[in-house]
């Protein structure tokens, strides 16, 4: 189904316990605790599971939600959207289209011209400064 496929044992060997919990089990990090929340340098964000580039730094904004927020993906198709009906609400889960890693959710309340807010767990991302 995904370009990058690994067994649970392989993922567990390559990821930390917390990375595995978020990326593979759709967990989340506590608000305002992620290492990339306040990152402001120019560069690109990639999936921690497979290194697929997902977002450019110039699309990141402070949404005051506690997680890094972006208004668009780096290019169409790098993020997969799926309905998420957990926790008694309707949300749209976002995952890496290359490996299926859970990133977070996308909302239609963004303040930029796209109107989108990709709300992403820092632990799901790596950052490469320009």
DSSP file (Angstrom, degrees, kcal/mol; ACC not computed):
  #  RESIDUE AA STRUCTURE BP1 BP2  ACC     N-H-->O    O-->H-N    N-H-->O    O-->H-N    TCO  KAPPA ALPHA  PHI   PSI    X-CA   Y-CA   Z-CA
    1    1 A X              0   0    0      0, 0.0     2,-0.3     0, 0.0    99,-0.1   0.000 360.0 360.0 360.0 -38.0    0.0    0.0    0.0
    2    2 A X        -     0   0    0     97,-0.1    96,-0.1     1,-0.1    97,-0.1  -0.837 360.0-126.6-113.6 152.0    2.9    2.4    0.8
    3    3 A X  S    S+     0   0    0     94,-0.4     2,-0.6    -2,-0.3    96,-0.2   0.886 106.2  49.2 -60.4 -39.6    6.2    2.9   -1.0
    4    4 A X  S    S+     0   0    0     94,-2.8     2,-0.4    -3,-0.0    -1,-0.2  -0.914  74.6 173.6-104.5 115.7    7.9    2.4    2.3
    5    5 A X        +     0   0    0     -2,-0.6     2,-0.3    -4,-0.1    95,-0.1  -0.985   2.4 165.3-124.0 131.5    6.7   -0.7    4.1
    6    6 A X        -     0   0    0     -2,-0.4     2,-0.1    93,-0.2    -2,-0.0  -0.980  35.4-111.9-138.8 151.7    8.3   -2.1    7.3
    7    7 A X     >  -     0   0    0     -2,-0.3     4,-2.5     1,-0.1     5,-0.2  -0.334  37.1-105.4 -72.8 164.2    7.1   -4.6    9.9
    8    8 A X  H  > S+     0   0    0      1,-0.2     4,-2.8     2,-0.2     5,-0.2   0.888 123.6  55.0 -57.1 -38.6    6.3   -3.4   13.4
    9    9 A X  H  > S+     0   0    0      2,-0.2     4,-1.6     1,-0.2    -1,-0.2   0.898 108.1  47.9 -63.1 -40.4    9.5   -5.0   14.6
   10   10 A X  H  > S+     0   0    0      2,-0.2     4,-1.5     1,-0.2    -2,-0.2   0.925 112.5  48.5 -66.3 -44.4   11.5   -2.9   12.0
   11   11 A X  H  X S+     0   0    0     -4,-2.5     4,-2.5     1,-0.2     3,-0.4   0.929 111.0  51.0 -60.4 -44.4    9.7    0.3   13.0
   12   12 A X  H  < S+     0   0    0     -4,-2.8    -1,-0.2     1,-0.2    -2,-0.2   0.826 109.7  50.7 -63.7 -31.5   10.3   -0.4   16.7
   13   13 A X  H  < S+     0   0    0     -4,-1.6    -1,-0.2    -5,-0.2    -2,-0.2   0.795 117.7  38.4 -74.9 -28.0   14.0   -0.9   16.0
   14   14 A X  H  < S+     0   0    0     -4,-1.5     2,-0.3    -3,-0.4    -2,-0.2   0.736 112.6  56.4 -95.9 -25.6   14.3    2.3   14.0
   15   15 A X  S  < S-     0   0    0     -4,-2.5     2,-0.0    -5,-0.2    34,-0.0  -0.724  84.0-110.2-107.7 155.2   12.1    4.7   16.0
   16   16 A X     >  -     0   0    0     -2,-0.3     4,-2.7     1,-0.1     5,-0.2  -0.325  41.8-101.7 -69.7 167.2   12.2    5.7   19.7
   17   17 A X  H  > S+     0   0    0      1,-0.2     4,-2.2     2,-0.2     5,-0.1   0.903 124.7  45.9 -58.7 -41.6    9.3    4.4   21.7
   18   18 A X  H  > S+     0   0    0      2,-0.2     4,-2.2     1,-0.2     5,-0.2   0.899 111.0  51.5 -71.3 -40.3    7.5    7.8   21.6
   19   19 A X  H  > S+     0   0    0      1,-0.2     4,-3.0     2,-0.2     5,-0.5   0.923 111.6  48.8 -59.7 -43.5    8.1    8.2   17.8
   20   20 A X  H  X>S+     0   0    0     -4,-2.7     4,-2.2     1,-0.2     5,-1.0   0.925 108.7  53.4 -61.1 -45.3    6.6    4.7   17.3
   21   21 A X  H  X5S+     0   0    0     -4,-2.2     6,-1.7    -5,-0.2     4,-0.6   0.907 119.3  33.6 -57.1 -44.6    3.6    5.6   19.5
   22   22 A X  H  X5S+     0   0    0     -4,-2.2     4,-0.9     4,-0.2    80,-0.2   0.963 124.9  38.7 -78.5 -54.1    2.9    8.7   17.5
   23   23 A X  H  <5S+     0   0    0     -4,-3.0    79,-2.8    -5,-0.2    -3,-0.2   0.870 131.1  24.2 -68.4 -38.4    3.9    7.7   13.9
   24   24 A X  H  <5S+     0   0    0     -4,-2.2    -3,-0.2    -5,-0.5    -1,-0.2   0.704 130.1  37.9-103.5 -22.3    2.7    4.1   14.0
   25   25 A X  H  <<S-     0   0    0     -5,-1.0    -3,-0.2    -4,-0.6    -2,-0.2   0.283 104.3-115.9-113.2   8.7   -0.1    4.1   16.6
   26   26 A X     <  +     0   0    0     -4,-0.9    -4,-0.2    -6,-0.2    -3,-0.2   0.835  61.7 153.5  59.6  37.1   -1.6    7.6   15.9
   27   27 A X        -     0   0    0     -6,-1.7     2,-0.3    -7,-0.2    -1,-0.1  -0.118  32.0-137.8 -78.5-174.7   -0.7    9.0   19.3
   28   28 A X        -     0   0    0     95,-0.0     2,-0.3     3,-0.0    76,-0.1  -0.988   7.3-123.3-145.1 155.0    0.0   12.6   20.0
   29   29 A X        -     0   0    0     -2,-0.3     3,-0.1     1,-0.1     5,-0.1  -0.655  44.4 -90.6 -92.4 156.6    2.4   14.7   21.9
   30   30 A X    >   -     0   0    0     -2,-0.3     3,-1.4     1,-0.1     4,-0.3  -0.368  54.0 -92.6 -64.2 143.9    1.3   17.1   24.7
   31   31 A X  T 3  S+     0   0    0      1,-0.2    36,-0.2     2,-0.1    35,-0.2  -0.252 107.5  14.2 -57.0 143.2    0.6   20.6   23.4
   32   32 A X  T 3  S+     0   0    0     34,-2.5    -1,-0.2    -3,-0.1    35,-0.1   0.640 104.3  92.9  66.3  19.5    3.5   23.1   23.7
   33   33 A X    <   +     0   0    0     -3,-1.4    -2,-0.1    33,-0.4     2,-0.1   0.538  51.2 113.2-114.6 -10.5    6.1   20.3   24.3
   34   34 A X    >   -     0   0    0     32,-0.5     3,-1.2    -4,-0.3     4,-0.4  -0.375  65.1-134.8 -71.8 140.4    7.3   19.6   20.7
   35   35 A X  T 3  S+     0   0    0      1,-0.2     3,-0.2     2,-0.1    -1,-0.1   0.702 103.7  48.1 -67.0 -20.7   10.9   20.4   19.9
   36   36 A X  T >  S+     0   0    0      1,-0.2     3,-1.1     2,-0.1    -1,-0.2   0.397  80.4  98.7-101.0   2.9    9.9   22.0   16.5
   37   37 A X  T <  S+     0   0    0     -3,-1.2    32,-0.2     1,-0.3    -1,-0.2   0.913  94.7  31.6 -56.1 -45.9    7.1   24.2   17.8
   38   38 A X  T 3  S+     0   0    0     -4,-0.4    -1,-0.3    -3,-0.2     2,-0.3   0.258  85.0 132.4-100.0  12.4    9.2   27.3   18.0
   39   39 A X    <   +     0   0    0     -3,-1.1    -3,-0.1     1,-0.1    -4,-0.0  -0.486  20.5 165.0 -65.7 126.7   11.6   26.5   15.0
   40   40 A X        +     0   0    0     -2,-0.3    -1,-0.1     2,-0.1     3,-0.1   0.379  30.5 115.2-126.4   0.9   11.8   29.6   12.8
   41   41 A X  S    S-     0   0    0      1,-0.1     2,-0.1    17,-0.0    -2,-0.0  -0.330  73.9 -97.8 -73.5 156.5   14.8   29.0   10.6
   42   42 A X  S    S+     0   0    0     15,-0.1    88,-2.7    16,-0.1     2,-0.3  -0.473  77.0  85.8 -68.2 143.4   14.5   28.6    6.8
   43   43 A X  E     -A  129   0A   0     86,-0.3    14,-2.9    87,-0.2     2,-0.3  -0.992  69.4 -70.6 159.5-159.9   14.4   25.0    5.7
   44   44 A X  E     -AB 128  56A   0     84,-2.3    84,-2.9    -2,-0.3     2,-0.4  -0.951  26.0-138.7-133.7 150.0   12.2   22.0    5.1
   45   45 A X  E     -AB 127  55A   0     10,-3.2     9,-2.9    -2,-0.3    10,-1.6  -0.899  24.6-175.3-108.8 136.9   10.3   19.5    7.3
   46   46 A X  E     -AB 126  53A   0     80,-2.4    80,-2.6    -2,-0.4     7,-0.2  -0.866  35.1 -85.2-130.5 163.9   10.3   15.8    6.5
   47   47 A X  E  >  -A  125   0A   0      5,-2.6     4,-2.3    -2,-0.3    78,-0.2  -0.492  28.4-145.2 -68.1 130.1    8.7   12.7    7.8
   48   48 A X  T  4 S+     0   0    0     76,-2.9    -1,-0.2    -2,-0.2    77,-0.1   0.763  97.2  53.6 -67.8 -24.7   10.6   11.2   10.7
   49   49 A X  T  4 S+     0   0    0     75,-0.4    -1,-0.2     1,-0.1    76,-0.1   0.869 131.9   1.5 -79.8 -37.1    9.7    7.7    9.6
   50   50 A X  T  4 S-     0   0    0      2,-0.1    -2,-0.2    -3,-0.1    -1,-0.1   0.402  89.4-116.5-136.2   1.5   10.8    7.8    5.9
   51   51 A X     <  +     0   0    0     -4,-2.3     2,-0.2     1,-0.2    -3,-0.1   0.565  55.8 156.8  71.2  10.6   12.4   11.2    5.3
   52   52 A X        -     0   0    0     -6,-0.1    -5,-2.6     1,-0.1     2,-0.3  -0.512  48.5-115.6 -66.0 131.3    9.8   12.3    2.7
   53   53 A X  E     +B   46   0A   0     -7,-0.2    -7,-0.3    -2,-0.2    22,-0.1  -0.534  44.6 164.2 -72.0 132.8    9.7   16.1    2.5
   54   54 A X  E     +     0   0A   0     -9,-2.9    20,-3.6     1,-0.3     2,-0.3   0.742  53.1  17.9-118.7 -42.2    6.3   17.4    3.7
   55   55 A X  E     -B   45   0A   0    -10,-1.6   -10,-3.2    18,-0.2    -1,-0.3  -0.977  58.5-133.4-140.9 148.7    6.4   21.1    4.4
   56   56 A X  E >   -B   44   0A   0     16,-0.3     3,-1.9    -2,-0.3   -12,-0.2  -0.774  29.0-121.9 -95.4 148.2    8.6   24.2    3.7
   57   57 A X  G >  S+     0   0    0    -14,-2.9     3,-1.7    -2,-0.3   -13,-0.1   0.805 108.7  65.4 -60.7 -30.5    9.4   26.5    6.6
   58   58 A X  G 3  S+     0   0    0    -15,-0.3    -1,-0.3     1,-0.3   -14,-0.1   0.546  97.0  56.6 -74.2  -2.8    7.8   29.5    4.9
   59   59 A X  G <  S+     0   0    0     -3,-1.9    12,-1.9    13,-0.1     2,-0.3   0.398  86.6 102.6-101.4   1.3    4.4   27.7    5.2
   60   60 A X  E <   +C   70   0B   0     -3,-1.7     2,-0.3    10,-0.2    10,-0.3  -0.617  47.0 171.6 -84.5 141.7    4.7   27.4    9.0
   61   61 A X  E     -C   69   0B   0      8,-2.4     2,-0.9    -2,-0.3     8,-0.7  -0.970  39.9-103.8-146.0 161.1    2.8   29.8   11.2
   62   62 A X        +     0   0    0     -2,-0.3     6,-0.1     1,-0.2   -24,-0.0  -0.769  37.1 169.6 -89.5 106.3    2.0   30.2   14.9
   63   63 A X        -     0   0    0     -2,-0.9    -1,-0.2     4,-0.4     5,-0.1   0.449  44.4-127.1 -95.5  -1.7   -1.6   29.1   15.3
   64   64 A X  S    S+     0   0    0      1,-0.1    -2,-0.1     3,-0.1     4,-0.1   0.783  78.6 116.8  60.5  28.8   -1.4   29.1   19.2
   65   65 A X  S    S-     0   0    0      2,-0.4     3,-0.1   -34,-0.0    -1,-0.1   0.581  86.8-109.7-100.8 -12.7   -2.7   25.5   19.2
   66   66 A X  S    S+     0   0    0      1,-0.3   -34,-2.5   -35,-0.2   -32,-0.5   0.395  89.9  79.3 101.4  -3.3    0.5   24.0   20.8
   67   67 A X  S    S-     0   0    0    -36,-0.2    -2,-0.4   -35,-0.1    -4,-0.4  -0.945  93.4 -85.6-131.6 153.7    1.7   22.1   17.7
   68   68 A X  E     - D   0 120B   0     52,-0.8    52,-2.8    -2,-0.3     2,-0.4  -0.355  49.4-158.4 -56.6 136.6    3.6   23.2   14.6
   69   69 A X  E     -CD  61 119B   0     -8,-0.7    -8,-2.4    50,-0.2     2,-0.3  -0.960  13.8-177.8-126.1 141.2    1.1   24.4   12.0
   70   70 A X  E     -CD  60 118B   0     48,-1.6    48,-3.4    -2,-0.4   -10,-0.2  -0.931  23.4-145.7-132.5 153.9    1.5   24.7    8.3
   71   71 A X  S    S+     0   0    0    -12,-1.9    45,-0.3    -2,-0.3     2,-0.3   0.543  79.7   9.6-102.4  -6.0   -0.9   26.1    5.6
   72   72 A X  S    S-     0   0    0    -13,-0.2   -16,-0.3   -16,-0.1    -1,-0.2  -0.971  74.1-105.9-164.4 155.7    0.1   23.7    2.8
   73   73 A X        -     0   0    0     -2,-0.3   -18,-0.2   -18,-0.1     3,-0.1  -0.395  40.3-107.7 -77.9 161.2    2.0   20.6    1.9
   74   74 A X  S    S-     0   0    0    -20,-3.6     2,-0.3     1,-0.2   -19,-0.1   0.835  98.5 -11.0 -62.1 -34.4    5.3   20.9    0.0
   75   75 A X  S >  S-     0   0    0    -21,-0.3     3,-1.5   -22,-0.1     4,-0.2  -0.962  90.6 -79.0-160.0 155.0    3.6   19.5   -3.1
   76   76 A X  T 3  S+     0   0    0     -2,-0.3    -4,-0.0     1,-0.2    -2,-0.0  -0.265 110.3  23.9 -58.2 135.9    0.3   17.8   -3.8
   77   77 A X  T 3  S+     0   0    0      2,-0.3    -1,-0.2     1,-0.0     3,-0.0   0.336  85.5 103.5  96.3  -6.5    0.1   14.1   -2.8
   78   78 A X  S <  S+     0   0    0     -3,-1.5    19,-2.3   -24,-0.1    20,-0.4   0.669  81.7  52.0 -82.0 -13.9    2.8   13.9   -0.1
   79   79 A X  E    S-E   96   0B   0     -4,-0.2     2,-0.4    17,-0.2    -2,-0.3  -0.976  73.8-149.5-123.8 134.7    0.1   13.8    2.6
   80   80 A X  E     -E   95   0B   0     15,-3.0    15,-2.3    -2,-0.4     2,-0.4  -0.850  10.8-150.3-101.9 137.6   -2.8   11.5    2.7
   81   81 A X  E     +E   94   0B   0     -2,-0.4     2,-0.3    13,-0.2    13,-0.2  -0.911  18.0 174.3-111.0 135.5   -6.1   12.7    4.4
   82   82 A X  E     -E   93   0B   0     11,-2.1    11,-2.8    -2,-0.4     2,-0.1  -0.998  37.3-102.9-139.8 140.4   -8.5   10.3    6.1
   83   83 A X  E     -E   92   0B   0     -2,-0.3     2,-0.5     9,-0.2     9,-0.2  -0.396  33.4-162.8 -61.2 136.5  -11.7   10.8    8.1
   84   84 A X  E     +E   91   0B   0      7,-3.0     7,-2.7    -2,-0.1    -1,-0.0  -0.963  17.5 172.1-127.0 111.3  -11.1   10.5   11.9
   85   85 A X    >   +     0   0    0     -2,-0.5     3,-0.6     5,-0.2     5,-0.1   0.157  38.5 122.6-105.4  16.9  -14.2   10.0   14.0
   86   86 A X  G >   +     0   0    0      1,-0.2     3,-1.4     2,-0.2    -2,-0.1  -0.273  61.8  31.7 -75.5 166.0  -12.4    9.2   17.3
   87   87 A X  G 3  S-     0   0    0      1,-0.3    -1,-0.2     3,-0.0     3,-0.1   0.705 127.5 -72.8  60.7  23.8  -12.9   11.2   20.5
   88   88 A X  G <  S+     0   0    0     -3,-0.6     2,-0.3     1,-0.2    -1,-0.3   0.719 110.6  92.1  69.4  22.0  -16.5   11.9   19.6
   89   89 A X  S <  S-     0   0    0     -3,-1.4     2,-0.6    -4,-0.1    -1,-0.2  -0.937  75.6-113.1-141.1 165.2  -15.7   14.5   16.9
   90   90 A X        +     0   0    0     -2,-0.3     2,-0.3    -5,-0.1    -5,-0.2  -0.896  46.7 153.3-103.4 119.5  -15.1   14.6   13.2
   91   91 A X  E     -E   84   0B   0     -7,-2.7    -7,-3.0    -2,-0.6     2,-0.6  -0.832  43.1-117.6-133.2 173.0  -11.5   15.4   12.2
   92   92 A X  E     -EF  83 106B   0     14,-0.6    14,-2.2    -2,-0.3    -9,-0.2  -0.953  27.2-148.6-117.8 111.6   -9.3   14.8    9.2
   93   93 A X  E     -EF  82 105B   0    -11,-2.8   -11,-2.1    -2,-0.6     2,-0.4  -0.520   8.1-149.6 -75.6 143.4   -6.2   12.8   10.0
   94   94 A X  E     +EF  81 104B   0     10,-2.3     9,-2.7   -13,-0.2    10,-1.5  -0.964  18.8 174.8-116.3 134.8   -3.0   13.4    8.0
   95   95 A X  E     -EF  80 102B   0    -15,-2.3   -15,-3.0    -2,-0.4     2,-0.4  -0.920  41.5 -92.3-131.6 157.9   -0.5   10.8    7.3
   96   96 A X  E  >  -E   79   0B   0      5,-2.4     4,-2.5    -2,-0.3   -17,-0.2  -0.568  29.9-147.5 -68.1 126.2    2.7   10.6    5.2
   97   97 A X  T  4 S+     0   0    0    -19,-2.3   -94,-0.4    -2,-0.4    -1,-0.2   0.700  94.3  53.9 -70.7 -18.0    1.7    9.2    1.8
   98   98 A X  T  4 S+     0   0    0    -20,-0.4   -94,-2.8   -96,-0.1   -95,-0.2   0.860 130.6   5.8 -85.2 -37.5    5.1    7.5    1.5
   99   99 A X  T  4 S-     0   0    0    -96,-0.2    -2,-0.2   -97,-0.1   -93,-0.2   0.508  92.2-117.0-126.3  -7.7    5.1    5.4    4.7
  100  100 A X     <  +     0   0    0     -4,-2.5    -3,-0.1     1,-0.2     2,-0.1   0.559  54.1 162.3  82.7   7.3    1.7    5.9    6.4
  101  101 A X        -     0   0    0     -5,-0.1    -5,-2.4     1,-0.1     2,-0.3  -0.392  43.9-113.5 -65.0 134.8    3.2    7.6    9.4
  102  102 A X  E     +F   95   0B   0    -79,-2.8    -7,-0.2    -7,-0.2    -1,-0.1  -0.521  39.4 169.9 -69.6 128.8    0.6    9.6   11.5
  103  103 A X  E     -     0   0B   0     -9,-2.7    18,-2.9     1,-0.3     2,-0.3   0.772  47.4 -97.1-106.2 -42.6    1.4   13.3   11.4
  104  104 A X  E     -FG  94 120B   0    -10,-1.5   -10,-2.3    16,-0.2    -1,-0.3  -0.919  51.7 -53.0 159.1-133.3   -1.6   14.9   13.0
  105  105 A X  E     -FG  93 119B   0     14,-2.1    14,-3.0    -2,-0.3     2,-0.4  -0.952  32.2-135.3-141.5 158.4   -4.8   16.5   11.6
  106  106 A X  E     -FG  92 118B   0    -14,-2.2   -14,-0.6    -2,-0.3     2,-0.3  -0.958  21.3-170.9-117.6 138.8   -5.7   19.2    9.1
  107  107 A X  E     - G   0 117B   0     10,-1.8    10,-2.3    -2,-0.4     3,-0.4  -0.885  28.2-131.9-126.0 155.7   -8.4   21.8    9.9
  108  108 A X  S    S+     0   0    0     -2,-0.3     8,-0.2     8,-0.2    10,-0.0  -0.088  86.8  88.5 -98.7  34.7  -10.1   24.4    7.7
  109  109 A X        +     0   0    0      8,-0.1     7,-0.2     2,-0.0    -1,-0.2   0.066  53.3 139.6-117.9  23.4   -9.6   27.3   10.1
  110  110 A X        -     0   0    0      5,-1.8     7,-0.2    -3,-0.4   -39,-0.0  -0.355  51.7-137.0 -70.9 150.0   -6.2   28.5    9.0
  111  111 A X  S    S+     0   0    0      5,-0.1    -1,-0.1     3,-0.1     2,-0.1   0.497  75.5  82.0 -87.0  -3.7   -5.6   32.3    8.8
  112  112 A X  S >  S-     0   0    0      4,-0.3     3,-1.1     1,-0.1    -2,-0.0  -0.290 100.3 -86.1 -95.5-177.4   -3.7   32.3    5.4
  113  113 A X  T 3  S+     0   0    0      1,-0.3    -1,-0.1     2,-0.1    -3,-0.0   0.734 125.3  58.1 -62.5 -23.1   -5.0   32.3    1.9
  114  114 A X  T 3  S-     0   0    0      2,-0.2    -1,-0.3     1,-0.1     3,-0.1   0.786  94.0-143.3 -76.6 -25.2   -5.3   28.5    1.8
  115  115 A X    <   +     0   0    0     -3,-1.1    -5,-1.8     1,-0.3     2,-0.3   0.546  59.6 121.6  74.7   6.3   -7.6   28.5    4.8
  116  116 A X        -     0   0    0    -45,-0.3     2,-0.4    -7,-0.2    -4,-0.3  -0.735  46.4-165.8-106.7 151.9   -5.9   25.3    6.1
  117  117 A X  E     - G   0 107B   0    -10,-2.3   -10,-1.8    -2,-0.3     2,-0.9  -0.859   6.3-162.6-134.8  99.4   -4.1   24.5    9.3
  118  118 A X  E     -DG  70 106B   0    -48,-3.4   -48,-1.6    -2,-0.4     2,-0.7  -0.752  12.8-160.4 -80.3 108.1   -2.0   21.3    9.2
  119  119 A X  E     -DG  69 105B   0    -14,-3.0   -14,-2.1    -2,-0.9     2,-0.4  -0.838  17.4-175.4 -98.0 110.5   -1.5   20.7   12.9
  120  120 A X  E     -DG  68 104B   0    -52,-2.8   -52,-0.8    -2,-0.7     2,-0.3  -0.876  29.4-119.8-122.6 137.8    1.5   18.3   13.2
  121  121 A X    >   -     0   0    0    -18,-2.9     3,-1.3    -2,-0.4     4,-0.3  -0.570  20.7-140.3 -68.2 128.8    3.2   16.5   16.0
  122  122 A X  G >  S+     0   0    0     -2,-0.3     3,-2.1     1,-0.3    -1,-0.2   0.883 101.8  61.9 -56.2 -39.1    6.9   17.6   16.2
  123  123 A X  G 3  S+     0   0    0      1,-0.3    -1,-0.3   -20,-0.1  -100,-0.1   0.693  97.5  58.5 -65.5 -17.1    7.9   14.1   16.9
  124  124 A X  G <  S+     0   0    0     -3,-1.3   -76,-2.9   -21,-0.2   -75,-0.4   0.575 104.0  67.5 -82.6 -10.1    6.6   13.1   13.5
  125  125 A X  E <   -A   47   0A   0     -3,-2.1     2,-0.3    -4,-0.3   -78,-0.2  -0.781  57.9-160.4-117.4 153.1    8.9   15.5   11.8
  126  126 A X  E     -A   46   0A   0    -80,-2.6   -80,-2.4    -2,-0.3     2,-0.4  -0.867  20.9-140.3-115.7 159.9   12.6   16.1   11.1
  127  127 A X  E     -A   45   0A   0     -2,-0.3     2,-0.5   -82,-0.2   -82,-0.2  -0.984  12.7-169.5-127.9 133.2   13.9   19.5   10.2
  128  128 A X  E     -A   44   0A   0    -84,-2.9   -84,-2.3    -2,-0.4     2,-0.1  -0.954  21.5-140.7-120.1 110.3   16.6   20.3    7.6
  129  129 A X  E      A   43   0A   0     -2,-0.5   -86,-0.3   -86,-0.2   -87,-0.0  -0.366 360.0 360.0 -72.2 151.5   17.8   23.9    7.8
  130  130 A X              0   0    0    -88,-2.7   -87,-0.2    -2,-0.1    -1,-0.1   0.444 360.0 360.0 -78.7 360.0   18.5   25.7    4.5
